[in-house]
Amino acid sequence: MDPGRDRHGGVALEPGTVHVRDSKNLADTGPRLAPAPEAWVCFVAGAVRT
């Protein structure tokens, strides 16, 4: 099994918030993150470096 095969994410941008969820879950179920845009930029920058 490909270890990366089951990695899915959904991202939605709104003013002041970035909504992130596992796209395998229905939109209204499962855990969700809502970081501020500045925090999201730092997260993505760190992920790109690794």
Backbone as JSON, one array per atom type, in Angstrom:
{
  "sequence": "MDPGRDRHGGVALEPGTVHVRDSKNLADTGPRLAPAPEAWVCFVAGAVRT",
  "N": [[0.84, -1.18, 0.0], [0.54, 2.2, -0.79], [1.93, 4.62, 1.23], [1.28, 7.33, 1.09], [-1.1, 7.46, -0.17], [-3.6, 7.68, 1.14], [-3.76, 10.25, 2.08], [-5.45, 13.09, 2.33], [-6.69, 16.37, 1.93], [-8.67, 19.25, 2.57], [-8.95, 22.64, 1.77], [-10.18, 25.8, 2.52], [-10.48, 29.18, 1.85], [-11.23, 32.11, 3.63], [-11.97, 35.52, 4.45], [-9.75, 36.41, 6.92], [-9.56, 33.82, 7.97], [-8.43, 30.45, 7.51], [-9.76, 27.51, 6.5], [-9.33, 24.14, 7.26], [-9.58, 20.71, 6.55], [-9.94, 17.12, 6.74], [-10.49, 15.63, 3.76], [-11.72, 13.2, 3.43], [-13.71, 13.0, 5.27], [-17.15, 13.88, 5.75], [-18.38, 17.17, 4.98], [-19.51, 18.41, 7.24], [-18.64, 16.94, 9.41], [-16.17, 15.41, 11.57], [-12.78, 16.41, 12.56], [-11.68, 19.82, 12.32], [-9.56, 22.49, 11.34], [-8.92, 25.94, 11.91], [-6.93, 28.09, 11.3], [-5.42, 31.37, 11.63], [-4.69, 33.42, 8.76], [-1.96, 34.23, 8.77], [-0.72, 32.32, 10.41], [-1.2, 30.05, 8.87], [0.35, 30.59, 6.61], [2.93, 30.43, 7.75], [2.92, 27.72, 8.5], [2.69, 26.41, 5.98], [5.03, 27.32, 4.75], [6.94, 26.07, 6.39], [6.31, 23.4, 5.83], [6.98, 23.18, 3.16], [9.72, 23.36, 3.22], [10.49, 20.92, 4.27]],
  "CA": [[0.0, 0.0, 0.0], [1.25, 3.47, -0.85], [1.63, 5.34, 2.46], [0.74, 8.66, 0.82], [-2.35, 7.35, -0.92], [-4.77, 8.06, 1.93], [-3.6, 11.6, 2.63], [-6.3, 14.03, 1.61], [-7.04, 17.54, 2.72], [-9.44, 20.3, 1.92], [-8.62, 23.97, 2.28], [-11.09, 26.87, 2.05], [-10.03, 30.49, 2.31], [-12.2, 33.16, 3.92], [-11.28, 36.65, 5.06], [-9.37, 36.24, 8.31], [-9.49, 32.42, 8.4], [-8.2, 29.38, 6.54], [-10.41, 26.3, 7.02], [-8.63, 22.95, 6.8], [-10.21, 19.49, 7.04], [-9.65, 15.88, 6.04], [-11.55, 15.56, 2.75], [-12.4, 11.9, 3.51], [-14.87, 13.2, 6.13], [-18.18, 14.77, 5.22], [-18.07, 18.57, 5.29], [-19.97, 18.83, 8.58], [-18.19, 15.99, 10.43], [-14.73, 15.26, 11.71], [-12.05, 17.56, 13.06], [-11.34, 20.89, 11.39], [-8.68, 23.54, 11.84], [-9.24, 27.26, 11.37], [-5.87, 29.02, 11.69], [-5.36, 32.7, 11.0], [-3.88, 33.35, 7.54], [-0.54, 34.34, 9.07], [-0.29, 31.02, 10.92], [-1.23, 29.12, 7.74], [1.53, 30.89, 5.79], [4.08, 29.86, 8.46], [2.81, 26.26, 8.39], [3.0, 26.0, 4.6], [6.46, 27.58, 4.54], [7.67, 24.99, 7.05], [6.06, 22.13, 5.13], [7.7, 23.21, 1.89], [11.14, 23.16, 3.5], [10.79, 19.54, 4.69]],
  "C": [[0.89, 1.24, 0.0], [0.93, 4.28, 0.39], [1.04, 6.73, 2.23], [-0.63, 8.64, 0.16], [-3.56, 7.86, -0.16], [-4.67, 9.45, 2.54], [-4.38, 12.59, 1.77], [-6.6, 15.22, 2.51], [-7.84, 18.51, 1.9], [-9.12, 21.62, 2.58], [-9.61, 24.97, 1.67], [-10.62, 28.18, 2.67], [-11.22, 31.42, 2.51], [-11.45, 34.32, 4.52], [-11.0, 36.39, 6.55], [-9.22, 34.82, 8.8], [-9.18, 31.51, 7.22], [-8.8, 28.12, 7.16], [-9.74, 25.08, 6.4], [-9.34, 21.73, 7.39], [-9.73, 18.31, 6.22], [-10.79, 15.66, 5.04], [-12.23, 14.2, 2.7], [-13.64, 11.99, 4.39], [-15.89, 14.06, 5.41], [-17.9, 16.19, 5.7], [-18.46, 18.99, 6.7], [-19.58, 17.86, 9.69], [-16.68, 15.99, 10.51], [-14.05, 16.54, 12.18], [-11.74, 18.56, 11.94], [-10.42, 21.87, 12.09], [-9.11, 24.85, 11.2], [-8.16, 28.26, 11.81], [-6.02, 30.38, 11.02], [-4.47, 32.58, 9.76], [-2.37, 33.42, 7.81], [0.02, 33.02, 9.57], [-0.24, 30.0, 9.78], [-0.01, 29.34, 6.85], [2.78, 30.3, 6.43], [4.08, 28.34, 8.36], [3.23, 25.79, 7.0], [4.48, 26.21, 4.31], [7.31, 26.49, 5.18], [7.51, 23.67, 6.34], [6.83, 22.06, 3.82], [9.18, 22.92, 2.1], [11.48, 21.71, 3.84], [10.57, 18.55, 3.57]]
}
